[in-house]
Amino acid sequence: MKPLGSAAVLGSGAVGTALLEELPKCGVRVVAAWTRSSGLMPPPLAGADVVFLAVPDAAVARLCRKLEPKRGQLVVHLAGALSLNALAAAKREGARVGSIHPLRALVRGRSQDFRGAFTAVAGSDEEAREQLSDLARRLGMTPLLIADRSRPLYHAAAVLAAGGQVALFAEAVRAFRLAAGTSEEEARSALLPLALGALEKLRVMPAVEALTGPVARGDRATIAAHRKALPKDLLRLYDDLTRASERIGRERSGNGT
Ligand SMILES: NC(=O)c1ccc[n+]([C@@H]2O[C@H](COP(=O)([O-])OP(=O)(O)OC[C@H]3O[C@@H](n4cnc5c(N)ncnc54)[C@H](OP(=O)(O)O)[C@@H]3O)[C@@H](O)[C@H]2O)c1
């Protein structure tokens, strides 16, 4: 396997900027960078071993159709939910294609790296998968090979763990404010240590051991009191989470399903 030594980065948002900063630190020369706000067409890419399409998921296939990759060059997207079909135009031109999706929430305008994150890797051939796994390790990540057919499920799991968590927390803040009459900021400050403490436990133990609350204690009376007190539009979410907690509880008592 020939390690990737040079790259072109198309797009300069959250991920594009992090790539531009981090690739040179792990020995990858950035030979071309492009962003649409330049008003120009993407630059010639011939000198790059790998071309990263660091643009929104919806723009990947369209941008890919505008490229003229050279035969054997590796064209890569960074989208968790997209299959390699999004890069079909590059494949038709004789390029190899792949994807690397860092499991990290990056935001624009901040200096960020990839260290410590897991990352889904896919590639159209064995060497592409090996080269991207090697690059992931050099960037400080742990690569995981995810089959194309499993990508939507893999990405759904990632969304539940990040955005889903934030949405759930926002609903907890809403209920807390109804009860305590605080500002949104105060409610966040009150609940955040609780939420972070619960998540922190997952570093060292599985959910089956980390679970707390009335379901874990088998306290039906408290669950009934919560259901009576909650606003109607939160009941469904509460009941779904109760069922999920019960499922975890059954694992604890050794009779899952
Ligand atoms: N952010 C994350 O946490 C994260 C994590 C893992 C993977 N990803 C994936 O990484 C990729 C890039 O995401 P991002 O968060 O870096 O996005 P982003 O911050 O929104 O940046 C997107 C970049 O693409 C450009 N762009 C927007 N629409 C375009 C178009 N139609 N054609 C060409 N360029 C266009 C933007 O230009 P302007 O600046 O002119 O708008 C910007 O430079 C996505 O596939 C995303 O799923 C993101």
The ligand as a Gaussian input file, in Angstrom:
#p B3LYP/6-31G(d) Opt

LIG

0 1
 N      -19.297000      19.379000      10.449000
 C      -19.162000      18.183000      10.947000
 O      -19.176000      17.989000      12.156000
 C      -18.955000      16.995000      10.051000
 C      -18.457000      15.818000      10.630000
 C      -18.239000      14.726000       9.806000
 C      -18.499000      14.812000       8.443000
 N      -19.008000      15.974000       7.910000
 C      -19.239000      16.001000       6.463000
 O      -18.258000      16.835000       5.864000
 C      -18.801000      17.456000       4.684000
 C      -18.621000      18.965000       4.783000
 O      -19.356000      19.399000       5.912000
 P      -19.007000      20.771000       6.660000
 O      -19.613000      20.641000       8.024000
 O      -17.572000      21.102000       6.533000
 O      -19.884000      21.792000       5.812000
 P      -19.830000      23.385000       5.880000
 O      -19.138000      23.845000       7.122000
 O      -21.218000      23.833000       5.620000
 O      -18.899000      23.783000       4.638000
 C      -19.236000      23.397000       3.356000
 C      -18.272000      23.978000       2.349000
 O      -18.776000      23.652000       1.048000
 C      -19.063000      24.856000       0.317000
 N      -20.297000      24.645000      -0.441000
 C      -21.578000      24.789000      -0.033000
 N      -22.435000      24.470000      -1.033000
 C      -21.664000      24.159000      -2.099000
 C      -21.945000      23.775000      -3.439000
 N      -23.217000      23.650000      -3.855000
 N      -20.902000      23.529000      -4.276000
 C      -19.624000      23.653000      -3.858000
 N      -19.278000      24.029000      -2.606000
 C      -20.294000      24.272000      -1.735000
 C      -19.203000      25.932000       1.347000
 O      -18.912000      27.166000       0.737000
 P      -19.421000      28.549000       1.377000
 O      -18.502000      28.799000       2.515000
 O      -19.282000      29.490000       0.231000
 O      -20.853000      28.317000       1.823000
 C      -18.144000      25.503000       2.370000
 O      -16.848000      25.854000       1.932000
 C      -20.258000      16.999000       4.595000
 O      -20.346000      15.897000       3.737000
 C      -20.578000      16.581000       6.034000
 O      -21.603000      15.594000       6.109000
 C      -19.222000      17.070000       8.674000

